[in-house]
């Protein structure tokens, strides 16, 4: 799930306060936002862009590669089904607290039409120097700069810290993929690792995980088969079991989703697992040096 | 959650975990009151990496809380990301404190102060 500079983006819920602010930032950065949706304001313009009554109506007039949703939790299912029906191939859901039942229904509908969903509860995606979709500080050049390290993260903030640490070490990013903090998401850690493994512009992959669920364990196979260095940081080593740690998906329950299980699975797959986020810059630099020596 | 992990990595023990969530900017004073009510708290780490959230606004909130509650325990700041330059300047002007460049150093200093 990488959204490149040439890809067109529809903003669902474009007239809201947050959507207005972030649509402005996305366009300044270079994201090809073609307009938005608000059923109550169809036919009007907002920020100089057309507003349609639905994604389906928008898709009749324009080619749309991706949709991003600034929609309240209970409206997300309907908006996602609209985007799927419109034939949009990439759907980014930023909203937190979408009912799990709704997520399962919208993911099933997306799968039938071959649409890929990012999130819910993601901060979005960044292709440094080209575009970003969501609410990441892509425009902050102490954090994001074009490069060849692919980063995927269940947390937007922690992902930002990791990108900052890479930038401090002189390493730019090929892509940032926000997986999202919910227990059920459209693009899993394994999907993102496989996507970055297949991405020509990516030389190394940094996986930022956290306790809860089994996505990191399930990504171990993709990491082992990546053919490029994979470095990981997993948050929640010191977290007590049975407590939800910020994200709905970040909980150790019934002995599942523990730090130790994730670390062991990743290390068995040849992934270097870091103890603190500050180690990421030197670790990736070293892995890239090693990979180059091997290739040379 | 990661701050807690790094505290534990350097041999410290987190006295509490408090996620404020949502509209966090206005809740710094009640949040700090809750944390300081815990007698186990001997030093305090404020670690911000602003993405969506603006660190200058959050730091302003913490400074207000600090001025309202005049806490006795030492504070250790590490501020990065959106609005960090303004946030660091504010911290220096109003509390006379510096932000650590590395979260690891802020945490190590806090652990030392708590020992």
Interface residues (C-beta under 8 A of the other chain):
Chain A: X123 X135 X136 X137 X140 X142 X143 X156 X157 X158 X159 X160 X161 X164 X210 X233 X235 X236 X237 X238 X239 X243 X245 X246 X250 X275 X276 X277 X278
Chain B: X1 X2 X4 X5 X6 X7 X8 X9 X14 X17 X19 X21 X49 X50 X51 X52 X53 X80 X81 X82 X84 X102 X103 X104
